[in-house]
Amino acid sequence: MDKHKLIKKIIEKKIYSRLPLIDVKLAFKKNNNNNYTDEEKVKKTRELLGKIYSAFSGQRLMTRRKLSVEEVLKRHRSTRERLPYYSEIYKRVFNNIHFKSIVDLGAGVNGFTYALMPNGINYIGVEGVGQFVDLTNDYFKEEKIKGKVHHFSLFELDRVKRLVKKQPEPRIALLFKVIDGLEILQRNYSKELINEIISVVSINDKIVVSFATKSFEKRRSFHAQRNWLVNFIKERFMIIDDFELGGERYLVFGKG
Ligand SMILES: C[S@@+](CC[C@H](N)C(=O)[O-])C[C@H]1O[C@@H](n2cnc3c(N)ncnc32)[C@H](O)[C@@H]1O
């Protein structure tokens, strides 16, 4: 089967149907191996996408019954693991600075923690899973929250930059637990993304990058400390805070 037909087949299955095409193509490229049968290419690409896009959390969030905020946060792995620590994390990250906007890149369902964010802040998210986008936007509408999540890929660099630039200053951009997924699809892309975001923000804006330091399922620390990322940020930008809470490390930095 040709490449286009295989890609069409991959996204035929409902949970993969609303992922950005650019990411599906990148995942397919990784598995377009001549040693694989067409079925294997489809299966392996879906597995890879499932891993990056928390597609299975997505399924657990797609119930007919309306879920409470707490239920939503508990059904997505990243927010569930962070739940006991959110107030402390936000306190440190926002650090009493009067940010006017948050740009949450690879937002997942993090918008559901809006009540814990600084009062009245303008929340903008970017998320590749259409189901998470709708869920959050419906919640924002119902609660009359000043926020919106956009459905596109973080690989669409110009769109990301334009969106960040449009937000009122001072802004804070969050990249919570998204680096690994980006790196799987395109090595070193996260450095490019951070560099490009920094190029459009002002001196008062901040960026927060987080990554897991502990595997909750296996209850042990990872050996990989993402030194390449920490060093890259330390060498180029000004670190404002660097802390670990609940098995996740947070680096807060700015243009310097
Ligand atoms: C591990 S989850 C973290 C979610 C959220 N940032 C949090 O920490 O609660 C990674 C999220 O990034 C999204 N994501 C991964 N790669 C993406 C991409 N290229 N474009 C847009 N969203 C992406 C996934 O769909 C998923 O919701």
The ligand as a Tripos MOL2 file, in Angstrom:
@<TRIPOS>MOLECULE
LIG
   27    29     1     0     0
SMALL
NO_CHARGES

@<TRIPOS>ATOM
      1 C1          2.5990   14.0290   28.9930 C.3       1 LIG1
      2 S1          1.2760   15.0210   28.4470 S.3       1 LIG1
      3 C2          1.4270   16.4800   29.4500 C.3       1 LIG1
      4 C3          0.1880   17.3290   29.4500 C.3       1 LIG1
      5 C4          0.2860   18.6440   30.2410 C.3       1 LIG1
      6 N1          1.3310   19.5050   29.7150 N.3       1 LIG1
      7 C5          0.5470   18.3310   31.6930 C.2       1 LIG1
      8 O1          1.7220   18.2670   32.0800 O.co2     1 LIG1
      9 O2         -0.4110   18.1560   32.4240 O.co2     1 LIG1
     10 C6          1.8790   15.6200   26.8880 C.3       1 LIG1
     11 C7          0.8210   16.4010   26.1560 C.3       1 LIG1
     12 O3          1.4040   17.0460   25.0340 O.3       1 LIG1
     13 C8          0.5970   16.8250   23.8980 C.3       1 LIG1
     14 N2          1.5040   16.8410   22.7450 N.ar      1 LIG1
     15 C9          2.5670   16.0220   22.5380 C.ar      1 LIG1
     16 N3          3.1770   16.3290   21.3780 N.ar      1 LIG1
     17 C10         2.4670   17.3540   20.8410 C.ar      1 LIG1
     18 C11         2.6000   18.1010   19.6420 C.ar      1 LIG1
     19 N4          3.5660   17.8460   18.7650 N.pl3     1 LIG1
     20 N5          1.6990   19.0730   19.4080 N.ar      1 LIG1
     21 C12         0.7000   19.3490   20.2890 C.ar      1 LIG1
     22 N6          0.5300   18.6690   21.4380 N.ar      1 LIG1
     23 C13         1.3960   17.6860   21.7190 C.ar      1 LIG1
     24 C14        -0.0430   15.4660   24.1580 C.3       1 LIG1
     25 O4         -1.2140   15.2710   23.4430 O.3       1 LIG1
     26 C15        -0.2840   15.5070   25.6420 C.3       1 LIG1
     27 O5         -1.5250   16.0930   25.9520 O.3       1 LIG1
@<TRIPOS>BOND
     1     1     2 1
     2     2     3 1
     3     2    10 1
     4     3     4 1
     5     4     5 1
     6     5     6 1
     7     5     7 1
     8     7     8 2
     9     7     9 1
    10    10    11 1
    11    11    12 1
    12    11    26 1
    13    12    13 1
    14    13    14 1
    15    13    24 1
    16    14    15 ar
    17    14    23 ar
    18    15    16 ar
    19    16    17 ar
    20    17    18 ar
    21    17    23 ar
    22    18    19 1
    23    18    20 ar
    24    20    21 ar
    25    21    22 ar
    26    22    23 ar
    27    24    25 1
    28    24    26 1
    29    26    27 1
@<TRIPOS>SUBSTRUCTURE
     1 LIG1         1 GROUP 0 **** ****
